[in-house]
């Protein structure tokens, strides 16, 4: 199973308990560039190899390695599904 498929399956099953660091690390393993956003707790991600993907962001919340809100996880998983073939 390709890494992208593993992350999709894992993150779909743990939508309410994913930590900011886990998502950032997983995205970077897939070649995404993860950066701090303008506001505290915000992260942005882009991928130099995906020409149609302009980038997106999520909010990590507060505290050390907090859980990400479910809507952000759903959005990130949607991006991975959309570009699955290019990421595999």
SERO-4910 file (N, C-alpha, C, O; in steps of 0.05 Angstrom, whole numbers):
BEGIN
 pado doro    nc1    nc2    nc3   cac1   cac2   cac3    cc1    cc2    cc3    oc1    oc2    oc3
  Unk    A     17    -24      0      0      0      0     18     25      0     37     26     15
  Unk    A     12     44    -17     27     69    -19     23     86      6      2     84     20
  Unk    A     43    102     13     42    119     36     17    137     36      4    140     57
  Unk    A     10    148     13    -13    165     12    -38    150     19    -55    161     33
  Unk    A    -41    125     11    -64    109     18    -65    103     48    -86    103     60
  Unk    A    -41     98     59    -40     92     88    -48    117    104    -63    115    123
  Unk    A    -39    140     96    -46    165    110    -76    171    107    -88    178    127
  Unk    A    -86    168     84   -115    172     80   -131    154     98   -149    164    112
  Unk    A   -125    128     99   -140    109    115   -137    116    145   -156    116    160
  Unk    A   -112    121    153   -107    127    181   -121    153    190   -135    153    210
  Unk    A   -118    174    175   -129    200    182   -159    200    181   -172    214    197
  Unk    A   -171    185    162   -201    183    161   -211    170    187   -232    178    197
  Unk    A   -197    150    196   -205    135    220   -200    150    246   -212    143    267
  Unk    A   -183    170    246   -176    184    270   -180    214    267   -165    230    278
  Unk    A   -201    222    254   -206    250    248   -206    267    273   -197    290    272
  Unk    A   -216    257    295   -219    273    319   -195    271    338   -195    284    359
  Unk    A   -175    257    330   -152    254    349   -125    258    336   -105    249    348
  Unk    A   -124    270    313    -98    275    300    -84    299    312    -97    319    319
  Unk    A    -59    297    316    -43    319    327    -30    335    304    -24    324    283
  Unk    A    -25    360    309    -13    378    290     13    367    279     18    367    254
  Unk    A     31    357    296     57    347    288     54    323    270     70    319    251
  Unk    A     35    305    275     31    282    259     24    289    230     34    278    211
  Unk    A      5    308    228     -4    316    201     19    330    186     23    324    163
  Unk    A     33    348    199     56    362    186     76    342    177     86    343    154
  Unk    A     83    322    194    103    302    187     94    285    163    109    280    145
  Unk    A     69    277    164     58    260    142     58    275    116     65    264     95
  Unk    A     49    300    116     49    316     92     77    320     81     81    318     56
  Unk    A     96    324     98    124    328     89    135    302     76    150    304     57
  Unk    A    128    279     87    136    254     76    126    251     47    138    237     31
  Unk    A    103    263     41     91    262     15    102    284     -4     94    286    -27
  Unk    A    120    300      6    133    321    -10    120    348     -7    128    367    -22
  Unk    A    101    352     11     89    378     16    109    395     31    125    385     47
  Unk    A    107    421     27    122    440     42    103    452     63     83    464     56
  Unk    A    110    448     89     93    458    111    107    481    124    130    479    131
  Unk    A     92    503    127    104    527    139     85    538    160     61    532    160
  Unk    A     96    554    178     79    568    198     64    590    183     74    603    165
  Unk    A     38    593    190     22    614    178     27    641    192     45    643    209
  Unk    A     11    661    184     15    687    195      5    689    224     16    705    240
  Unk    A    -15    674    231    -25    674    258    -15    651    274     -9    630    263
  Unk    A    -12    654    300     -2    632    317    -20    607    314    -45    609    314
  Unk    A     -8    584    311    -23    559    309    -31    552    281    -40    529    276
  Unk    A    -29    570    262    -37    564    235    -13    552    219     10    560    223
  Unk    A    -19    534    202      1    521    184     -9    523    155    -33    521    150
  Unk    A      9    527    137      3    526    109     18    503     96     40    495    105
  Unk    A      7    492     74     21    471     60     17    474     30     -5    481     21
  Unk    A     38    468     16     37    468    -14     54    445    -23     68    432     -8
  Unk    A     53    440    -49     69    418    -61     80    428    -87     65    433   -106
  Unk    A    106    429    -90    118    439   -115    113    421   -139    115    430   -162
  Unk    A    106    396   -135    101    378   -157     72    376   -166     66    362   -185
  Unk    A     54    390   -152     26    390   -160     19    417   -172     13    436   -157
  Unk    A     19    418   -198     15    444   -212    -12    456   -207    -14    481   -206
  Unk    A    -33    440   -204    -60    451   -200    -66    458   -171    -87    470   -165
  Unk    A    -49    450   -152    -54    454   -124    -40    480   -115    -15    481   -115
  Unk    A    -55    499   -107    -44    525    -99    -36    526    -70    -22    545    -61
  Unk    A    -45    507    -54    -38    506    -26    -63    509     -9    -85    516    -19
  Unk    A    -60    503     16    -82    504     35    -71    508     63    -46    511     66
  Unk    A    -88    509     83    -79    514    110    -97    499    130   -118    490    123
  Unk    A    -86    498    154   -103    488    177    -94    503    202    -73    515    203
  Unk    A   -111    501    222   -105    514    248    -99    492    268   -114    474    272
  Unk    A    -76    494    280    -67    475    300    -79    480    327    -77    463    345
  Unk    A    -91    502    331   -102    508    358    -80    518    376    -60    529    367
  Unk    A    -84    514    402    -66    524    422    -53    501    438    -64    479    439
  Unk    A    -30    507    449    -17    487    466      5    472    450      9    479    426
  Unk    A     17    454    463     39    439    450     28    415    435     16    397    447
  Unk    A     31    415    409     22    393    391     -8    386    396    -14    363    402
  Unk    A    -25    406    393    -54    402    398    -67    385    377    -56    380    355
  Unk    A    -91    375    383   -107    361    363   -118    381    343   -124    404    349
  Unk    A   -121    371    319   -131    388    297   -162    383    296   -171    361    299
  Unk    A   -177    404    291   -206    402    289   -213    385    265   -200    386    244
  Unk    A   -234    369    268   -243    350    248   -246    362    220   -238    350    201
  Unk    A   -259    386    217   -262    397    190   -236    401    175   -235    397    151
  Unk    A   -215    408    189   -189    411    176   -178    384    167   -166    382    145
  Unk    A   -182    363    183   -173    336    175   -188    327    150   -176    316    132
  Unk    A   -214    332    150   -230    324    127   -220    338    102   -218    326     80
  Unk    A   -213    363    104   -203    379     81   -176    368     72   -172    365     48
  Unk    A   -158    362     90   -132    352     83   -134    325     70   -121    319     49
  Unk    A   -151    307     81   -156    281     69   -167    284     41   -160    269     23
  Unk    A   -185    303     37   -196    309     10   -174    316    -10   -175    308    -33
  Unk    A   -155    332     -1   -133    340    -18   -116    315    -26   -109    312    -49
  Unk    A   -111    299     -6    -96    274    -12   -110    256    -31    -98    244    -49
  Unk    A   -136    254    -28   -152    237    -46   -152    249    -75   -149    234    -94
  Unk    A   -155    275    -76   -155    288   -102   -129    285   -118   -130    281   -142
  Unk    A   -107    285   -104    -81    284   -117    -67    257   -112    -43    255   -115
  Unk    A    -83    237   -105    -72    211    -97    -53    199   -118    -32    190   -112
  Unk    A    -61    200   -143    -45    188   -165    -18    202   -168      2    188   -172
  Unk    A    -18    228   -165      7    243   -168     25    239   -144     50    240   -146
  Unk    A     13    233   -120     29    230    -96     38    202    -91     57    197    -76
  Unk    A     26    182   -105     33    154   -100     59    147   -113     68    124   -111
***
